[in-house]
Structures are given as C-alpha cells and as structure tokens.
Amino acid sequence: MTDWIINSINWEFLLRLVVAGVLGTAVGLEREYRAKEAGARTHFLVCVGSALLMIVSQYGFSEILDKYEGTNLMRLDPARIAAQVVSGIGFLGAGIIILQKQMVKGLTTAAGIWAISAVGLAVGAGMYKIAIATTIFILIALELMYSFFKGIGFRTLMLEFDVPTKECLDELSKLLSKPEYKVVSYHLEERPTGFKIEAAIKIHSKMDESAFFSKLGKFEGLIIKRFE
C-alpha cells in the first residue's frame, strides 16, 4: 500500500507546492516582522492554495479530456480556475483593509496577498524562475523601498490622550498646528477629569518619534494611553 502511494505521487507537483510554500512564507515573514495583519501562515496558505488550483486547472481534468479525445463534446479552458483565484483573493484583501478614524490601513498587506497569489499561480504552472524573481521584487517593494522612502513625506501615528484641562488642550492644539504635523482625524470626549482625545496624526518622516513624545511630555498632566 505504501509503495503504491509513493509511486502514485507526482513529485513535480509536490515540488511546485513546496516552492510555493517557501516563497509565500518568505513574504509572510516580512509582514510579521512589520507586525502586519497577515503573516507567514496566511501568505503560505494563499501561495500554496493558488499553486494547487493552477495545477488542478491544468491537469485535474486530463482523464475526462482523454475520454472525449477526438470529439467535439468536451472543451476545457485551463485558465478558468486560475482566473477565479484572482477574484477570490479580492475578498480576502478586502477583509485585511480596515478603515479606522478615517485612516485606511492594510492596503500594502492586501496588495502583497494579491501579489503572492499570482506567485502561487506561476509556481503551479511550473514557471519557477519568474515566480522567484517576482518574490524578490515583492520583498524589495516591502522592505527596501520602505527603508528608502522612510525619510520622505509623513508617517501616521494613532494616539489616545488624556488631557486634564482646557488650557492644556489649547496648548496641545497649538503644537499640532505646526507645519511638521498634520491632524488627519480626531475624536474629542469631555469627561469630569478632563478630556479624552483619539487622533490620527501625521508627523514628518525625518522627525524622530522620541522627539515628538518628548514635546508631549512637557504638557503637565497629559497622559498618552495608547499609540501605534
């Protein structure tokens, strides 16, 4: 029985699944390093699943085609299942993208999921070289381009403050009105002990976050309860 199973395994197809898993994991680990929503397991499953669907699309109906060979009773489009993968990944990507305080988060990770599904399809089709090259390009886009453009433009911080007095709130507003900051959105809630503020604030990429928090620390009674 064991020998029959071993002889029945198509080692080429198994190799494709292994390669897809390795490439998917490589991109997923980068996302985990950045503490993003979808990590190594998600990218592994997407890439391997896409590769399997491509294999099934290309070779899964060979017995049926052999049965009707030479007739006009059976026609098969090997790209049909692969095309549906692209549509299906869109739903997964939509689940990763979230809208929080008027800030859209998860777009890059969703794009990475879409791209790694394409890598899986390429591996499933036996196109190893182009799949590996694309994975390298994805990692370059996610990591090297992130480092390269880190000092350009603004980056967003999600903050939650406890502000004790109206005077402190006014001083905080003056600080955040300076050109190096941009308040994207905020929610102000008045409490008996002061004010609670949830805000999305963009700071210039060249500015050190510690310098920003150092300025906030000068406000007496101001407490930063959460930031990300």
Long-range contacts (C-beta under 8 A, 24 or more apart in sequence): 12-126, 13-55, 13-59, 16-51, 16-55, 16-123, 16-124, 16-126, 17-48, 17-51, 17-52, 17-55, 19-51, 19-123, 19-128, 19-131, 19-132, 20-47, 20-48, 20-50, 20-51, 20-119, 20-120, 20-123, 20-124, 20-131, 21-47, 21-48, 23-47, 23-116, 23-119, 23-120, 23-123, 23-131, 23-132, 23-135, 24-48, 24-116, 24-119, 24-120, 26-135, 26-139, 27-112, 27-115, 27-116, 27-119, 27-135, 27-138, 27-139, 27-142, 28-116, 30-139, 30-142, 30-143, 31-109, 31-112, 31-142, 34-142, 36-106, 36-108, 36-109, 37-96, 37-98, 37-106, 37-109, 38-96, 38-109, 38-112, 38-113, 42-113, 43-112, 43-113, 43-116, 46-89, 46-92, 46-113, 46-116, 46-117, 46-120, 47-116, 47-117, 47-119, 47-120, 47-123, 48-120, 49-120, 50-85, 50-89, 50-116, 50-117, 50-118, 50-119, 50-120, 50-121, 50-124, 51-120, 51-121, 51-123, 51-124, 52-124, 53-81, 53-82, 53-84, 53-85, 53-121, 53-124, 54-81, 54-82, 54-85, 54-120, 54-121, 54-123, 54-124, 54-125, 55-124, 56-81, 57-81, 57-82, 57-124, 58-124, 58-125, 82-121, 82-124, 85-117, 85-120, 85-121, 86-114, 86-117, 86-118, 89-113, 89-114, 89-117, 90-114, 100-158, 100-200, 101-158, 101-184, 101-185, 101-186, 101-187, 101-198, 101-199, 101-200, 102-184, 102-185, 102-200, 103-156, 103-158, 103-184, 103-185, 103-200, 108-142, 112-138, 112-142, 150-205, 151-205, 151-206, 152-205, 153-204, 153-205, 154-182, 154-202, 154-203, 154-204, 154-205, 155-202, 155-203, 155-205, 156-184, 156-200, 156-201, 156-202, 157-200, 157-201, 157-202, 157-203, 157-209, 157-212, 157-227, 157-228, 158-198, 158-199, 158-200, 158-226, 158-227, 158-228, 159-197, 159-198, 159-199, 159-200, 159-201, 159-224, 159-226, 159-227, 160-196, 160-197, 160-198, 160-199, 160-224, 160-225, 160-226, 160-227, 161-195, 161-196, 161-197, 161-199, 161-222, 161-223, 161-224, 161-225, 162-193, 162-194, 162-195, 162-196, 162-222, 162-223, 162-225, 163-194, 163-195, 163-196, 163-197, 163-219, 163-221, 163-222, 164-193, 164-194, 164-220, 164-221, 164-222, 165-194, 165-221, 166-195, 168-194, 168-219, 168-220, 168-221, 168-222, 169-195, 169-197, 171-219, 172-197, 172-216, 172-219, 172-222, 175-215, 175-216, 176-201, 180-204, 180-207, 194-221
